[in-house]
Amino acid sequence: MPDYVIDPPAQPVVPIAGAAGFFPVRRIFCVGRNYAEHAREMGHDPDRELPFFFTKPADALVISGADTHYPPATADLHHEIELVVAIGREATGVSATAALDHVWGYAAGIDLTRRDLQAVAKKLGRPWDMAKAFDQSAPIGDLAPVSGIGYPTAGRITLTVNSELRQQGDLADMIWSVPEAIAYLSTLVTLMPGDLIFTGTPAGVAAVIRGDRLEGSIEGVGTIGTTLV
């Protein structure tokens, strides 16, 4: 064993639905503006341009059921419900037709965004890191293995805030499908077991405040729930 000079950080993990095991998380990639209506509500043309990606640290995950702390330095925190893909096999330069062979499972997740910080970053042409990659910015539900649910290509995706419906759409509405997103991302980096991909959000993103209860659901995949404290 290496002789560490400080205690090594804990390994971020996601529970497995219906099982006792955990999925160790290596990196988190996120697809930007992957639903046409969401692209429009953010003021962008939803034409099928090449997908773009941003990242979150693995320790930004909040396991479903746990509270999420409202972050500092924002007055405009937004929710974004997303299908999350877990990579189980190394993938580099894979084709879209082979991409799903590298998927271990799926989960429901929420990409929390400090929208005011993102707006400033966009205006100044700066990175989005502090708008997207802050502490506890990625609540996630239990991970469902593909062996149990298959490969979802369609299905209702929703998010409620305090039981009020905020977001709804269908996985079939993605501009770039899961295999297409994996294939393109694998030309930019080598995807490794433990990597997660948040695949974009449907329209209806809006602000949340302390005390709000967020509950998301993806048909055939699973749920995510957290309270902002």
Buried (B, 14 or more C-beta within 10 A) or exposed (E): EEEEEEEEEEEBBBBBBEEEEBBEBBBBBBBBBBBBBBBEBBEEEBEEEEBEBBBBBBBBBBBBBBEBEBBEEBEBBBBBBBBBBBBBEEBEEBEBEEBBEBBBBBBBBBBBBBBBBBEEBEEEEEEBBBBBBBEBBBBBBBBBBBEEBEEBBEBBBBBBBEEEEBBBBBBEBBBBBBBBBBBBBBEEBEBBBBBBBBBBBBBBBBBBEEEBEBBBBBEBBBBBBBBBE
